[in-house]
Amino acid sequence: MLELSESDTYRDLRDAVRSFVRKEVFPAATEMDRNDHFPTELFRKMGKLGYLGITIPEEYGGSGMDYRAQAIVEEELGYASASLGLSYGAHSNLCLDNLFRNGTEFMRREYVPKLASGEWIGSLALTEPGSGSDALAMKTTAKVAGKDYVVTGSKTLITNAPYADLFLAYARTGDAYTPFVILSTDKGFSRGAKFDKMGMRGSPTGEVFFDSIMLPEDRVVGKAGSGKDIIMSGLNSERVILSFIFIGLARRAIDLSVRYSMQRKQSGKYLYEFEMIQEKLAVMYTRYEAGRLLAMKALSKLEKDRMDAMSAATAIYYVAESAEQIAREAIQIHGGYGYVKDFEVERLLRDAILGQIGAGTTEIRKKLISSGLIKNYMSQDRMPD
């Protein structure tokens, strides 16, 4: 597949990540899926290579790069193992990058290097049993107790929860919201079930409980009560960066389909010689390219404005829907073999389905897009006569 124009820095990074993926990730991908195995040592190796803290300045143990670099890592991981890409995104973007941008200097010195190196695994704890798409309906509370906070509640469907050492967790503080750093060693912290999922197996998902955890003031991320903007900007960043997992997945589905169509014969002809197969490949490739352009546009906007919800929602809406359709067509091209676990394409479809659920459902994304559209028209006085 052709790449969009890249500088030498990004091209070198992509080459390095592809080499790592080929040598380390592809050999582990099948076991991750079949045994729902999270490769902790492989994850920590990504930290040593500088991928986990790729957006973090070098003085804090990172690589000093940007969101485009993070997106490159996500795409290449998504090409080989979407589940590893998901855990990477939860750690590197949702937790680590968010913590660095909004945390105190103490947090940057104390926690960020451990997360960037892979010594610690990070997680974002936002979703609750009664609040999925409506994140602000959370019931976890943080009450003031002298100079401390007492955090009580639970979180569910949390990526990396079964293994995470540090959680960027949100709680209600009165009528506002406040993010905290919660460590797995804190008294009152416990883990619940690890969920057995349909797809993204190998990316551990679980629940955590906060039983009156006493936290000092230096665990508050940003200012108390400032959590709403941090939540929203974090969701926008998440949607853009995670889009690249599904771009990588779609590219893999196309590569496998083209290869199979050139090897498999039916009625004396190679599959690619049939017009119906040609039509499928053409549509798959066009949707992939369109999604990639949308995601790159959203990535460019993200670097200027993290509160641009419309652009982020547009990208992941189209990319995720396209990835699922592309994976489904890949199975159709492979026929009966596509339905067999020994062939990779059935995993691609199972993994692709999460794209329309995680980081806000497809329905939430459509709402954000339409709301943004109306807002733009109103602000520009573009109402029709």
Buried (B, 14 or more C-beta within 10 A) or exposed (E): EEEEEEEEEBEEBBEBBBEBBEEBBEEBBBEBBEEBBBBEEBBBBBBEBBBBBBBBBEEBBBBBBBBBBBBBBBBBBBBBBBBBBBBBBBBBBBBBBBBBBBBBEEBBEEBBBBBBBBBBBBBBBBBBEEBBEEBEEBEBBBBEEEEBBBBBBBBBBBBBBBBBBBBBBBBBBEEEBBBBBBBBEBEBBEBBEBBEBEBBBBBBBBBBBBBEBBBEEEBBBBEBBBBBEBBBBBBBBBBBBBBBBBBBBBBBBBEBBBEBBEEBEEEEEBBBBBEEBEEBBEBBBEBBBEBBEBBBBBBEBBEEEBEBBBBBBBBBBBBBBBBBBBBBBBBBBBBEBBEEEEBBBBBBBBBBBBBBBBBBBBEBBEBBBEEBEEEEEEEEEEEEE
